[in-house]
C-alpha cells in the first residue's frame, strides 16, 4: 500500500529515522527495500537526505546494492548527493567509504556531491570530500588538493554556469581568506570567471 507520491511505509519510517519500524517492515516484507516513489527515491535516499545514519546503514545491511540506485526525475541523484546537500557528515562518510566513485557522479544540474555541499555552505562536508588516507582536509586545503588531483574541477560548471568558487562564496558557510589568496596564486583568472548570469567573484 502506498500513499500519494508513491511512498511506502518503509519510505516514511526511513524518512523519520524510525529504526525499529524499519526492521519490522523489512522482516514482514523484504521486497519493500527496492520500492521507489514517484521521484524514484528509495528508503535509503530518504534516510540519507535527512541525515539518519543508523537507518541508512540498516537499509544497506539488508541490501548493499541499494546504494547504487539513483533518484530524481532523471535518475541522477545518488544518496551521496542528497546527504552532501543536507550537510550530513556521518552519512556522507559512510556512503563515501562504500562508494568512493560517487565523488565524480553528476546530478541533472551537472553537480557532483562536492558542488552540492559547497552550494549549501556545508563546510564540514566539503572538508570530508575528497579524503587523504590519514586525515580530513580543511576547506582551503581540500580545494588545492582537489584542483591538483582533478584539474578539470577548476573549470567545471553546473547548469547555471557556476564554478566551485562561485558556490563557496555564494553559499551560506564562511570562506577562509587563505582560500582566495591561494587560488589567486594558483590561477588568478579563476576569480574573474563569470557564471551564466554574468556574475564574477
C-alpha positions in Angstrom: 0.0 0.0 0.0 1.3 3.4 -0.9 0.4 7.0 -0.1 0.2 9.8 -2.6 3.6 10.3 -4.2 4.2 6.5 -4.2 5.8 6.3 -0.8 5.5 3.1 1.1 5.5 2.7 4.9 9.2 2.0 4.6 9.8 5.3 3.0 8.0 7.1 5.8 9.8 5.2 8.5 13.2 5.9 6.9 12.3 9.5 6.4 11.8 9.9 10.1 14.7 7.6 11.3 12.5 5.0 13.0 14.9 2.1 13.0 12.7 -0.4 14.9 9.8 0.2 12.5 12.2 -0.2 9.5 13.4 -3.5 10.9 9.8 -4.8 11.4 8.7 -3.7 8.0 11.6 -5.4 6.3 11.1 -8.6 8.3 7.5 -8.7 7.2 8.1 -7.7 3.6 11.7 -7.8 2.4 10.7 -6.6 -1.1 10.0 -3.2 0.3 13.7 -2.4 0.3 13.7 -1.9 -3.5 10.5 0.2 -3.6 10.7 3.7 -5.2 8.3 6.6 -5.0 7.2 8.8 -7.8 10.5 10.6 -7.7 12.5 7.4 -8.0 13.6 7.7 -4.3 14.2 4.6 -2.2 14.1 4.5 1.5 17.8 4.9 1.5 17.5 8.2 -0.3 15.1 9.5 2.3 17.4 8.4 5.2 20.5 9.9 3.5 18.7 13.2 2.7 17.5 13.6 6.3 20.7 12.5 8.0 19.5 9.3 9.6 22.8 7.5 9.8 21.7 4.3 11.6 18.7 4.0 9.4 20.8 4.3 6.2 23.3 1.7 7.5 20.4 -0.6 8.5 19.0 -0.4 5.0 22.4 -1.0 3.4 22.9 -4.1 5.6 19.7 -5.5 4.1 20.6 -4.6 0.6 24.2 -3.4 -0.2 23.2 -2.8 -3.8 20.7 -0.3 -2.8 23.5 2.3 -2.7 23.7 2.3 -6.5 20.1 3.3 -7.1 19.7 6.9 -8.3 16.8 9.2 -7.6 15.2 12.2 -9.2 13.1 12.6 -12.4 16.2 11.9 -14.5 17.7 9.2 -12.2 20.9 11.1 -11.5 20.8 11.8 -7.7 22.9 9.4 -5.6 22.3 9.0 -1.8 25.7 10.9 -1.5 24.3 13.9 -3.4 21.4 14.1 -1.0 23.5 13.6 2.1 26.0 16.2 1.0 23.3 18.7 0.1 21.9 18.3 3.6 25.2 18.7 5.3 25.0 15.2 7.0 28.7 14.5 7.7 28.3 11.0 9.2 26.1 9.7 6.4 28.4 11.2 3.8 31.4 9.5 5.4 29.6 6.1 5.4 28.4 6.3 1.8 31.8 7.6 0.6 33.6 4.6 2.3 31.3 2.3 0.4 31.4 4.1 -3.0 34.4 6.4 -3.5 33.4 6.6 -7.2 30.4 8.6 -6.2 32.7 11.7 -5.9 32.6 12.0 -9.7 28.9 11.4 -10.2 26.9 14.4 -11.5 23.2 15.1 -10.9 20.9 16.5 -13.6 22.4 20.0 -12.9 25.9 18.8 -13.6 26.8 19.0 -9.9 29.0 16.5 -8.1 28.5 15.9 -4.3 31.2 18.4 -3.7 29.3 21.0 -5.7 26.1 20.2 -3.7 27.9 20.6 -0.3 29.6 23.8 -1.4 26.4 25.4 -2.8 24.7 24.9 0.6 27.7 26.2 2.6 28.3 22.8 4.4 32.0 23.3 5.2 32.2 20.1 7.3 31.1 18.0 4.4 33.4 19.9 2.0 36.2 19.1 4.4 35.4 15.5 4.1 35.1 15.2 0.4 37.9 14.1 -1.1 39.8 12.4 1.8 43.5 11.6 2.2 44.3 8.3 3.7 45.0 9.7 7.2 43.3 13.0 7.6 40.3 15.2 6.8 41.5 18.3 5.0 40.5 21.8 5.9 38.5 23.9 3.5 41.2 25.8 1.6 43.5 22.7 1.5 40.8 20.4 0.1 40.3 22.7 -2.9 44.0 22.9 -3.5 44.3 19.1 -3.4 41.1 18.7 -5.4 42.3 21.0 -8.1 45.7 19.3 -8.2 44.2 15.8 -8.4 41.3 16.7 -10.7 42.4 19.8 -12.7 39.0 19.7 -14.6 37.3 20.6 -11.4 38.8 24.1 -11.6 36.7 25.0 -14.6 33.8 22.6 -14.1 30.5 24.4 -14.1 26.9 23.4 -13.2 23.9 24.2 -15.3 23.9 27.8 -14.0 27.5 28.3 -15.1 28.8 28.4 -11.5 32.3 27.0 -10.7 33.2 25.7 -7.3 34.5 29.1 -6.3 31.1 30.7 -7.1 29.4 28.2 -4.9 31.7 28.5 -2.0 31.4 32.3 -2.0 27.7 32.4 -2.6 26.9 29.6 -0.1 25.9 30.2 3.5 29.1 28.9 5.0 32.3 31.1 5.7 35.1 31.3 3.1 38.5 31.5 4.6 40.7 34.3 3.3 43.5 31.9 2.8 41.4 30.1 0.1 41.1 33.2 -2.0 44.8 34.0 -1.6 45.8 30.5 -2.6 43.5 30.4 -5.6 44.9 33.8 -6.6 48.4 32.3 -6.5 47.3 29.2 -8.5 45.0 30.7 -11.1 44.1 34.4 -10.7 41.9 34.2 -13.8 39.5 31.8 -11.9 38.5 34.7 -9.6 37.1 36.6 -12.6 35.2 33.9 -14.3 31.5 34.9 -14.8 28.6 32.5 -14.4 25.6 32.2 -16.7 24.2 35.4 -15.1 27.3 37.4 -15.7 28.3 37.3 -12.1 32.0 37.0 -11.3 33.6 36.7 -7.9 
